């Protein structure tokens, strides 16, 4: 199971140029393909997903470094991380 500390380390390594976009995105994609995240792990899943989006060579689609820094702050409990969940009304059964 991937931990907050591991994700923080991976983001820092990327932001400090210790790993490439390709390396970090491959790691993230591998994690996403193997892990099953619980509702308590939404922040970790979202941070790993953001790293997986670095796979594209077109920088327009990259996750911004500011966003990655925000994930570090949230994972470190320096900032709150809010998630909005919407529940769609159930459709009535047609008889």
Secondary structure, DSSP 8 states (H G I E B T S, - for coil): ---HHHHHHHHHHHHTTSS-HHHHHHHHHHHHHH----GGGHHHHHHHHHHHGGG-S-GGGS--HHHHHHHHHHHTTSS----------------
